[in-house]
Amino acid sequence: MALKVCKFGGTSMADGHTMTKVKNIVLSDPDRRYVVVSAPGKRFSGDIKVTDLLYKCYSELMEHGDCKLAFAAVRKRFEGIVRELGLDFDMASVLDKTEARIDSERSEEFTASRGEYLAAVVMAQLLGAQFIDAEDVIFFDENGAFEDKKSYAAIAAATEGVKLAVIPGFYGRGADGKIKTFSRGGSDISGAIVARAVGASVYENWTDVSGFLACDPRIVDSPKRIKSLSYKELRELSYMGANVLHSESIFPVRKANIPILIKNTFRPEDEGTSILPIAQYKPSGNIVTGIAGKKNFTVIFIEKSHMNSEVGFVRKVLSVLERYGVSVEHIPSGIDTMSVVVESDSLDNFKLEQILESIKAEVEPDFMRVSENIALIATVGHGMSSSVGTSARLFKALADAGVNVKMIDQGSSELNIIVAVKNEDMEKCIAAIYREFFGN
């Protein structure tokens, strides 16, 4: 039997109609035995996701001592879903207990997690499946890091002999016994963890798109679908803004060589995109697999004569950023120059000034310059390393499009080429690269 774990995103859980589609998908294949769900997403443009409603609950709780008014919207949403599905169980009691526990826990992470919890309760009723609470099987250590061995053992024990089970995504239990969440979109990670724990043959991630596209369809009209890509390519594209799948979700399944299949809940007949371990990956023949971009970076440019011969220079610069709790994205360098790229959201004007003064004190540079409002665009593909002239084609395409490149960074694996441009040039940059490697 080809055991499958299915994760369904927020759009798939938005209302009774979409949840019925999920039921039909799950029950159409007996190999789909373990289902991980997100909180209900938007039903229409302008709607509010349940998770965002729950963050409002927490704000009201902190301000007024309870969340009664804000939770009314959550209550109405789930009561409507249960009514649409025609389910006969005491959802009102489940909602009452949830509201009371939000008030007593007084925890933002607990409150935010209740969308997944309630969605899983409903889905278990709809499928006639066993409900397994994530707080009983997914654990974090005292530093907030995922405890893999403990969690995998608990999931395996909880699912043993269970024909069909539903598990809420996004959260688990911390070392202090309280609810701890992954980062936003973390239900993808939960699904991967369950897939690894039960030894799944495939991890199906059901969303509202038919797989990965070669670039953002808001930038290029009807870009080509990527039939398959490697874990490494996924990691690069997801991190740089291709948000079909959480970039951290590959780690549990990668170690066990479990493929990921991206599928569309609303078009289940579509082929989707397979994400494969390198041993199973067969290049498509395209030089470039995909292009993705992300805005709002800050670049600190440092110049000093004989920098390359000064032992510990880079370490000193990076230690300054570490002291201020700022992570570094890229470090392009030359003989007498280096650039440090950080996300602008990790800085404010005061912190940036402190960092610059500290760097001056540590390494005494000849010159420093800061560039803000910078976008990074990653062109990704295993085919690039074996194709002569890829960089030349890319930069000619950008020159012809009138895009001024601020910085270039190519990884040693030759899997990607990253260019930095002004925020306002990102869309034009991505469109030019797409036309060059995929045609119009």
Secondary structure as the mmCIF struct_conf table of DSSP 4:
data_model
#
loop_
_struct_conf.conf_type_id
_struct_conf.id
_struct_conf.beg_label_comp_id
_struct_conf.beg_label_asym_id
_struct_conf.beg_label_seq_id
_struct_conf.end_label_comp_id
_struct_conf.end_label_asym_id
_struct_conf.end_label_seq_id
STRN STRN1 LYS A 4 PHE A 8
TURN_TY1_P TURN_TY1_P1 GLY A 10 GLY A 10
HELX_RH_3T_P HELX_RH_3T_P1 THR A 11 MET A 13
BEND BEND1 ALA A 14 ASP A 15
HELX_RH_AL_P HELX_RH_AL_P1 GLY A 16 LEU A 27
TURN_TY1_P TURN_TY1_P2 SER A 28 SER A 28
TURN_TY1_P TURN_TY1_P3 PRO A 30 ASP A 31
STRN STRN2 ARG A 32 VAL A 37
HELX_LH_PP_P HELX_LH_PP_P1 SER A 38 PRO A 40
BEND BEND2 ARG A 43 PHE A 44
TURN_TY1_P TURN_TY1_P4 SER A 45 GLY A 46
HELX_RH_AL_P HELX_RH_AL_P2 VAL A 50 HIS A 64
BEND BEND3 GLY A 65 GLY A 65
HELX_RH_AL_P HELX_RH_AL_P3 LYS A 68 LEU A 85
TURN_TY1_P TURN_TY1_P5 GLY A 86 GLY A 86
BEND BEND4 PHE A 89 PHE A 89
HELX_RH_AL_P HELX_RH_AL_P4 MET A 91 GLU A 105
HELX_RH_AL_P HELX_RH_AL_P5 GLU A 108 LEU A 127
TURN_TY1_P TURN_TY1_P6 GLY A 128 GLY A 128
STRN STRN3 GLN A 130 PHE A 131
HELX_RH_3T_P HELX_RH_3T_P2 ALA A 134 ASP A 136
TURN_TY1_P TURN_TY1_P7 VAL A 137 VAL A 137
STRN STRN4 PHE A 139 PHE A 140
TURN_TY1_P TURN_TY1_P8 GLU A 142 ASN A 143
BEND BEND5 GLY A 144 GLY A 144
STRN STRN5 PHE A 146 PHE A 146
HELX_RH_AL_P HELX_RH_AL_P6 ASP A 148 THR A 159
TURN_TY1_P TURN_TY1_P9 GLU A 160 GLY A 161
BEND BEND6 LYS A 163 LEU A 164
STRN STRN6 ALA A 165 PRO A 168
BEND BEND7 PHE A 170 PHE A 170
STRN STRN7 TYR A 171 ARG A 173
TURN_TY1_P TURN_TY1_P10 ALA A 175 ASP A 176
BEND BEND8 GLY A 177 LYS A 178
STRN STRN8 ILE A 179 THR A 181
BEND BEND9 SER A 183 SER A 183
TURN_TY1_P TURN_TY1_P11 ARG A 184 GLY A 186
HELX_RH_AL_P HELX_RH_AL_P7 SER A 187 VAL A 198
TURN_TY1_P TURN_TY1_P12 GLY A 199 GLY A 199
BEND BEND10 SER A 201 SER A 201
STRN STRN9 VAL A 202 THR A 207
BEND BEND11 ASP A 208 GLY A 211
STRN STRN10 LEU A 213 LEU A 213
BEND BEND12 ALA A 214 CYS A 215
TURN_TY1_P TURN_TY1_P13 PRO A 217 ILE A 219
BEND BEND13 VAL A 220 SER A 222
HELX_LH_PP_P HELX_LH_PP_P2 PRO A 223 LYS A 224
STRN STRN11 ARG A 225 ARG A 225
HELX_LH_PP_P HELX_LH_PP_P3 ILE A 226 ILE A 226
BEND BEND14 LYS A 227 LYS A 227
STRN STRN12 SER A 228 SER A 230
HELX_RH_AL_P HELX_RH_AL_P8 TYR A 231 TYR A 239
TURN_TY1_P TURN_TY1_P14 MET A 240 GLY A 241
TURN_TY1_P TURN_TY1_P15 ASN A 243 VAL A 244
BEND BEND15 LEU A 245 LEU A 245
HELX_RH_3T_P HELX_RH_3T_P3 SER A 247 SER A 249
HELX_RH_AL_P HELX_RH_AL_P9 ILE A 250 LYS A 255
TURN_TY1_P TURN_TY1_P16 ALA A 256 ASN A 257
STRN STRN13 ILE A 260 ASN A 264
TURN_TY1_P TURN_TY1_P17 THR A 265 PHE A 266
TURN_TY1_P TURN_TY1_P18 PRO A 268 GLU A 269
BEND BEND16 ASP A 270 ASP A 270
STRN STRN14 THR A 273 LEU A 276
TURN_TY1_P TURN_TY1_P19 ILE A 278 GLN A 280
BEND BEND17 GLY A 285 GLY A 285
BEND BEND18 ILE A 287 ILE A 287
STRN STRN15 GLY A 290 GLU A 303
TURN_TY1_P TURN_TY1_P20 SER A 305 HIS A 306
HELX_RH_3T_P HELX_RH_3T_P4 MET A 307 SER A 309
BEND BEND19 GLU A 310 GLU A 310
TURN_TY1_P TURN_TY1_P21 VAL A 311 GLY A 312
HELX_RH_AL_P HELX_RH_AL_P10 PHE A 313 ARG A 323
TURN_TY1_P TURN_TY1_P22 TYR A 324 GLY A 325
STRN STRN16 HIS A 330 HIS A 330
STRN STRN17 SER A 333 SER A 333
BEND BEND20 ILE A 335 ASP A 336
STRN STRN18 THR A 337 GLU A 343
HELX_RH_3T_P HELX_RH_3T_P5 SER A 344 SER A 346
HELX_RH_AL_P HELX_RH_AL_P11 ASN A 349 VAL A 363
BEND BEND21 ASP A 366 ASP A 366
STRN STRN19 PHE A 367 VAL A 380
HELX_RH_3T_P HELX_RH_3T_P6 HIS A 382 SER A 386
BEND BEND22 SER A 387 SER A 387
TURN_TY1_P TURN_TY1_P23 VAL A 388 GLY A 389
HELX_RH_AL_P HELX_RH_AL_P12 THR A 390 ASP A 400
TURN_TY1_P TURN_TY1_P24 ALA A 401 GLY A 402
HELX_LH_PP_P HELX_LH_PP_P4 VAL A 403 VAL A 405
STRN STRN20 MET A 407 GLN A 410
TURN_TY1_P TURN_TY1_P25 SER A 412 SER A 413
BEND BEND23 GLU A 414 LEU A 415
STRN STRN21 ASN A 416 LYS A 422
HELX_RH_3T_P HELX_RH_3T_P7 ASN A 423 ASP A 425
HELX_RH_AL_P HELX_RH_AL_P13 MET A 426 PHE A 438
#
